[in-house]
Amino acid sequence: MGKKEVIVIGIAGGTGSGKSTLINKIKEEFNDDITVISHDSYYKKNSNMPFEERSALNYDHPEAFDTDLMIEHIKMLKAWREVWCPVYDFTVYDRLDEKILLKPTKVVVAEGILIFENKELLNLLDIKVFVDTDADVRIIRRILRDVKERGRSLESVITQYLTTVKPMHEQFVEPSKRYADIIIPEGGFNTVALQMLNQRIHALLNEQ
């Protein structure tokens, strides 16, 4: 008897929308029964640039990512093959030399702000979820995260938001919402939607 089909759930949404909270709560529910693969891990390696140049790059444009590698890795997971996922360090704006082993499971969760923007990647997603949150809430969450967790100054976060994050959201992220099967306001803070999504994953894992 052959391996069961791998179902890939894509979770997209703007920066600070609540994607990470949603995914962390899903991971708490399922632990190693599911595999999570993040587009953020696939930022391109820019070790040849000095720190100042790397920090000034537009990280919210599709070209900032090695999406082809993520597509290859999702295809491998769907074929029940292990992958070595890159590791990205936001404090130095660069990919590290280390990698993390991702093992295939019956349900794979792919997440990122731009995963609905790429047609080939979009076509690999069996269930598409978009986390929709007001812009003022998202910017506050981003400021708190980047200052606390990524060592950024308040001024640099606001400058980055106004120069690249906001225009890229309007150009690429928001229009990709139309591809979603499900739209969840407030992401992981929406307990009703979280329960429904968890029930669906339980059902997928329990299918014979």
C-alpha positions as CSV (number, residue, x, y, z in Angstrom):
1,M,0.0,0.0,0.0
2,G,1.4,3.4,-1.1
3,K,2.0,6.4,1.0
4,K,-0.9,8.7,1.8
5,E,-1.3,12.0,-0.1
6,V,0.4,15.0,1.6
7,I,-2.0,17.9,2.1
8,V,-0.3,21.4,2.1
9,I,-2.1,24.2,3.9
10,G,-0.9,27.7,2.9
11,I,-1.2,30.5,5.4
12,A,-0.6,34.0,4.0
13,G,-1.2,37.5,5.3
14,G,0.5,40.8,5.9
15,T,3.3,41.5,8.3
16,G,2.0,41.5,11.9
17,S,-1.4,40.0,10.9
18,G,-1.2,37.1,13.4
19,K,0.1,34.4,11.1
20,S,2.9,33.3,13.6
21,T,0.4,33.3,16.5
22,L,-2.0,31.1,14.5
23,I,0.8,28.7,13.4
24,N,2.3,28.5,16.9
25,K,-1.2,27.5,18.3
26,I,-1.6,24.9,15.5
27,K,1.9,23.5,16.4
28,E,0.9,23.3,20.1
29,E,-2.1,21.2,19.0
30,F,-0.3,18.8,16.7
31,N,3.4,19.0,17.6
32,D,5.4,16.6,15.3
33,D,2.3,15.3,13.5
34,I,2.5,18.3,11.1
35,T,5.5,20.0,9.3
36,V,5.8,23.8,9.1
37,I,7.8,25.4,6.3
38,S,8.3,29.2,6.3
39,H,9.0,31.4,3.3
40,D,11.1,33.6,5.7
41,S,13.6,30.8,5.8
42,Y,14.2,31.2,2.1
43,Y,15.4,34.8,2.0
44,K,18.4,34.9,-0.4
45,K,21.9,34.7,1.0
46,N,23.6,38.1,0.8
47,S,26.9,37.4,2.6
48,N,28.8,39.2,-0.1
49,M,27.3,42.5,0.9
50,P,28.3,44.6,3.9
51,F,25.8,44.8,6.7
52,E,24.7,48.3,5.8
53,E,23.8,47.3,2.3
54,R,22.0,44.2,3.4
55,S,19.9,46.1,5.9
56,A,18.8,48.5,3.2
57,L,17.4,45.8,0.8
58,N,13.7,45.5,0.1
59,Y,12.7,42.3,2.0
60,D,9.1,42.6,1.1
61,H,9.5,42.1,-2.6
62,P,9.1,38.6,-4.2
63,E,12.7,38.9,-5.6
64,A,14.1,38.9,-2.0
65,F,13.2,35.2,-1.7
66,D,14.6,32.0,-3.2
67,T,11.1,30.8,-3.8
68,D,12.2,28.2,-6.4
69,L,14.1,26.4,-3.6
70,M,11.0,26.5,-1.3
71,I,8.9,25.1,-4.2
72,E,11.4,22.3,-4.7
73,H,11.3,21.5,-1.0
74,I,7.5,21.4,-0.8
75,K,7.5,19.1,-3.8
76,M,10.0,16.8,-1.9
77,L,7.8,16.9,1.2
78,K,4.8,16.0,-0.9
79,A,6.8,13.0,-2.2
80,W,7.5,12.0,1.4
81,R,11.1,13.0,1.2
82,E,13.1,14.9,3.9
83,V,14.5,18.3,3.2
84,W,17.2,20.5,4.7
85,C,15.6,23.9,5.2
86,P,17.8,27.0,5.3
87,V,18.0,29.1,8.4
88,Y,17.7,32.9,8.2
89,D,18.9,35.3,10.9
90,F,16.9,38.6,10.9
91,T,19.4,40.3,13.3
92,V,22.2,40.1,10.6
93,Y,20.0,40.2,7.5
94,D,21.5,37.0,6.2
95,R,21.1,33.3,5.8
96,L,23.2,31.2,8.1
97,D,25.4,28.2,7.2
98,E,23.3,25.8,9.3
99,K,20.2,24.0,8.1
100,I,17.2,22.4,9.8
101,L,15.9,19.0,8.8
102,L,12.2,18.9,7.9
103,K,10.5,15.5,7.9
104,P,7.5,14.8,5.7
105,T,4.1,14.4,7.4
106,K,0.6,14.0,6.1
107,V,-0.2,17.7,6.7
108,V,2.4,20.4,5.8
109,V,1.8,24.0,6.7
110,A,3.5,26.6,4.4
111,E,3.5,30.2,5.6
112,G,4.6,33.6,4.5
113,I,3.5,37.0,3.4
114,L,4.0,36.3,-0.3
115,I,3.2,32.6,-0.7
116,F,0.0,33.3,-2.8
117,E,1.9,35.7,-5.1
118,N,3.9,33.0,-6.9
119,K,1.7,31.0,-9.3
120,E,3.7,27.7,-9.1
121,L,3.9,27.9,-5.3
122,L,0.1,28.7,-5.1
123,N,-0.7,25.6,-7.2
124,L,1.1,23.4,-4.6
125,L,-1.3,24.6,-1.8
126,D,-4.3,22.4,-1.3
127,I,-6.0,24.7,1.3
128,K,-5.3,28.5,1.2
129,V,-5.8,30.6,4.3
130,F,-5.4,34.4,4.4
131,V,-5.0,36.1,7.7
132,D,-6.6,39.6,7.4
133,T,-5.9,42.2,10.1
134,D,-6.2,46.0,10.1
135,A,-3.1,47.9,9.0
136,D,-2.8,49.9,12.3
137,V,-2.8,46.7,14.3
138,R,-0.2,45.1,12.0
139,I,2.3,48.1,12.2
140,I,2.0,48.1,16.1
141,R,2.7,44.4,16.2
142,R,5.6,44.7,13.8
143,I,7.2,47.6,15.8
144,L,7.0,45.5,19.0
145,R,8.4,42.4,17.4
146,D,11.3,44.1,15.5
147,V,12.4,46.2,18.4
148,K,12.1,43.4,21.0
149,E,13.2,40.3,19.0
150,R,15.3,41.6,16.1
151,G,17.2,44.4,17.8
152,R,16.0,47.2,15.5
153,S,15.6,50.8,16.4
154,L,12.1,52.3,16.4
155,E,13.1,54.8,13.7
156,S,14.4,52.0,11.4
157,V,11.3,49.9,11.8
158,I,9.0,52.9,10.9
159,T,11.2,53.9,8.0
160,Q,11.3,50.4,6.6
161,Y,7.5,50.1,7.0
162,L,6.8,53.3,5.1
163,T,9.4,52.8,2.3
164,T,9.0,49.0,1.6
165,V,6.6,47.1,3.8
166,K,3.5,49.2,3.2
167,P,3.9,49.7,-0.6
168,M,4.8,46.0,-1.1
169,H,1.8,44.9,1.0
170,E,-0.4,47.0,-1.3
171,Q,1.2,45.8,-4.5
172,F,1.6,42.1,-3.7
173,V,0.1,40.8,-0.5
174,E,-3.3,42.4,-0.4
175,P,-4.1,41.5,-4.1
176,S,-3.2,37.8,-3.3
177,K,-6.1,37.6,-0.8
178,R,-8.4,36.8,-3.7
179,Y,-6.8,33.3,-4.0
180,A,-7.7,32.4,-0.4
181,D,-10.2,29.6,0.3
182,I,-10.6,30.9,3.8
183,I,-10.1,34.4,5.3
184,I,-9.4,34.6,9.0
185,P,-9.7,38.0,10.7
186,E,-7.0,38.5,13.4
187,G,-5.2,35.2,12.8
188,G,-4.3,33.2,15.9
189,F,-6.3,35.6,18.1
190,N,-9.5,34.3,16.4
191,T,-10.3,31.3,18.5
192,V,-13.4,30.2,16.6
193,A,-11.4,30.1,13.3
194,L,-8.5,28.4,15.0
195,Q,-10.7,25.7,16.3
196,M,-12.3,25.1,12.9
197,L,-8.8,24.9,11.3
198,N,-7.6,22.5,13.9
199,Q,-10.7,20.3,13.4
200,R,-10.0,20.2,9.7
201,I,-6.3,19.2,10.3
202,H,-7.5,16.5,12.8
203,A,-9.8,15.1,10.1
204,L,-7.0,15.1,7.5
205,L,-4.6,13.3,9.9
206,N,-7.3,10.7,10.8
207,E,-8.2,9.8,7.2
208,Q,-7.3,6.3,6.3
